[in-house]
Amino acid sequence: MSNRLAALLANWFPEKDTCQWVLASIIETQRSSYRKAGAMMLINSLGKSYGLLSGGCLEADLKRQAQKCWQSETNLTVCYDMQDDSDIAWQLGIGCGGLVKVLLQPINRDNNYLDLLTLKNQLDNRSACFYHIDTSTKHATSGSNNQVLSKADSSLEPLIAIKPAPALVIFGGGIDAQPLVKIAHTLGWFICLVDSRTAYARSAYFKEADLVLNQDYDNLEQSLLLPKADAVVIMHHNVSLDARALQLVNSQNNLAVASYLGLLGPQHRTEQVLEKAQLNATDLPNKLANPIGFDLGGELPESIALAILSQAHATIEQASGKSLGYFPSNISTNIANSIKKVVSHAG
């Protein structure tokens, strides 16, 4: 299951009144931590939890702390400090070496479900917003000041910027689009698959896709069905259809705003596609990734899908896509030479 907030709220919503719930939010970090301030998870009294605040180090203890919230019906702040060897963080084996402060808040009808229903509605409508978390210690029935805002308010802290999951629009419903859809689904992205051919883009082939459009592209010119895209991938294996998709990207506002635009195939073929579309590369609303994806190696559809989504992910997150580095060797030259000699002697 995706750890994106929209997915967590989707799991919480149908069970919100069947048991007790707690919202656990990171409100402060220092030095290294697995996740940063604003990360949230949901815990219930049946032992279920949705989301992660660490790599699995804190979650068991947070479930124990959640019981105190239900018993006292008050908010609770827990601090895990790996910098202090007397802190419980050492017993939990947290390896990041930083401090993580978590606020736990009971969720119920009396405190308006911490305004999570409004937040869920915003995310379901794919609307960005801000979520203010009231960090004061309050009784659960005294009301909560957690609230969803449409714009930032500097007087409210902490205020978390909430964005809907990235929207991926794929033109081309061939077999090699299936792993692309599956990986994007694992990432928690919103996926729209489009193909005008009747034998393609069938929901039965793409069960993880949120929206499957099997329509003539002329009808999509003014369509309200196409989501506001963050990434567009064109992969018909058909020059004419690829050209038509590029024309749509160039003319349809919801597609033109995409941060990432990629076209499958070699560059000499792309020249044919652009010529067919009567477009220059400079006419397009964004740089065209072609050949598409990062150079990860591998020729299978799964490897290509990973390469495409890695590049799209880096572009959306405005990251470099470069390696984060390698840990330097601590083995001294003399020791390394000794090892070589032993290995050589051993044959």
URWO-V782646 format. One record per pair of residues at least 24 apart in sequence whose ideal C-beta (glycine too) atoms are under 6 Angstrom apart, sorted by the first residue. I is the first residue (numbers start at 0). J is the second residue. Records with the same first field share a line. If there is no record, write none. Layout:
BEGIN
I = J ; J
END
This chain:
BEGIN
1 = 187
2 = 50 ; 51
3 = 164 ; 187
5 = 122 ; 164
6 = 187
7 = 41 ; 49 ; 50
8 = 119
10 = 49
11 = 41
18 = 43 ; 44 ; 45
19 = 44 ; 69
20 = 106
21 = 65 ; 68 ; 103 ; 105
22 = 104 ; 106 ; 113
23 = 61 ; 101 ; 103
24 = 102 ; 132
25 = 52 ; 101
26 = 100 ; 102 ; 134 ; 157
27 = 100
28 = 99
29 = 97 ; 98
30 = 97
31 = 95 ; 96 ; 97
32 = 95 ; 97 ; 99
33 = 95
37 = 159
56 = 91 ; 93
64 = 103
65 = 103
68 = 103 ; 105
72 = 138 ; 139
73 = 136 ; 138
74 = 104 ; 136 ; 137
75 = 103
76 = 102
77 = 101
102 = 134
105 = 139
109 = 140
110 = 139 ; 143
113 = 143 ; 145
114 = 145 ; 146 ; 147
117 = 147
118 = 147
122 = 163
125 = 163
127 = 162
128 = 161
129 = 158 ; 160
130 = 159 ; 161
131 = 155 ; 158
132 = 157
164 = 188 ; 189
165 = 229 ; 315
166 = 226 ; 228 ; 229
167 = 230
168 = 228 ; 231
169 = 232
170 = 233 ; 244
171 = 234 ; 235
172 = 199 ; 200
175 = 300
178 = 300 ; 301 ; 304
179 = 304
180 = 205 ; 207 ; 208
181 = 207
182 = 304 ; 308
191 = 226
216 = 243 ; 247
225 = 253
227 = 253
228 = 254 ; 257
229 = 257 ; 258 ; 315
230 = 257 ; 259 ; 311
231 = 257 ; 260
232 = 261
233 = 262
234 = 263
238 = 271 ; 272 ; 275
241 = 272
242 = 272 ; 275 ; 276
245 = 276
246 = 276
255 = 284
258 = 314 ; 315
259 = 311 ; 314
260 = 285 ; 287
261 = 288 ; 291
262 = 287 ; 289
263 = 291
END
